[in-house]
Amino acid sequence: MTRSELASRLEIASTTPDELADRVTNSVVEQLRHLIQESSNPILVDSDEMARLASISRPTLDRLRSAQVVPSVLVGRRRLYRPDAVVAALEAQAAGGADHV
């Protein structure tokens, strides 16, 4: 056993369970930080996928976009949607009692 392994074992032995849990948690969060940050970045999906996610037809999605009810971005010739923004817009429309498009 090396000195660093022995030191680690002695350090763990003198650590309270709460301190050990905090150290493990902090270590895991630090190791996964890049994955957490990546997952919080918004994703963009195409019209077919957005319609599927929202459980609406593609023509309905197109009408909602044309009426500026749901936001979208044009990237080159592709129309893309942020699912979280579309869901928020649909919820706002439903809460506001707006007429169906």
N, C-alpha and C positions, 0 to 999 in steps of 0.2 A: 504494500500500500504506500502510495506516495504521500509526501507531506501535505499537498493540497487536498487530497482525498481525506486524510486524517483530520485536517483542519475543518473541512466541510462537515464531516460527521460530528465533530465536537461542537461546532457552531449550531448544527441542527438539534443536537441533544440538549443544548442549553436554551433553546428557543421555545417560547410558550406556543400552545396550539394556535392561538389567535394570531400571533406574530408569523408563525409558519404559514397559515392560511393566507395572510396578507402578502407575504413574499411570493407564494406560489401564484396567487391571483395577479400580482403586478408583473411577474415574469411571463405569464401566459398572455396578458394584455399587450405587453411590450413585443412579444414574438408575433402576435396577430395584428398589431397596429396597422401594418400596410394593407392587410386584407379588410380590416374594418373601414379604412379610408377608401379603398377601392369600391366597396359595396355601397358607400354613401354617395358615390358619384352618380348623377342621373344617367339613365340609359335612354337611348332613342330606339324606337321600333318603327317598322313600316306600317302602312295603312292596314294591310291584312292582319298583321299581328295585333295592332291596336284594336281593331274591330273584334277580334277573337277575345282579347283580354277584357274588353268592356261588355262583351255579350250583346253586341249590336251588329247589324249588317254593315257591310262596307258602304253601300249607298247612304245609309243613315249617318255614318261617320262623315262621309263627304258633305252631306247637307249641313251637319253641325259645324264642320270646319268652314264651309262657305258662309254660314250665318255668323261666324266668329264666336260661336259658343265654346268651342274647344280650340286650344292653341296648337299650332304646329310650326315646324320649321322646314324650309326648303333647302336641301343640301344638294347642289347641282340640279339634277332633274328629279330627285327623290323627295317625296313628302314624308317627313318623319315626325313622330310624336313622342313626348315624354309621358309615359303612363301615369305617373303620379299627378302631373299637371292636368291631364285629361280627366282623371277621376275627380280631382278637386273641382274642376269646371262643371262636370256633370252633377256633382253633389250641390254646388252652388245654384245651378239652374233648378234642380229639384227643390231645394229649400226656398228659393225665391218664387216658386210657383209659376215659372215662366211657361209660356205656351210651348207645345211640342213643335219641333221643326220638321 
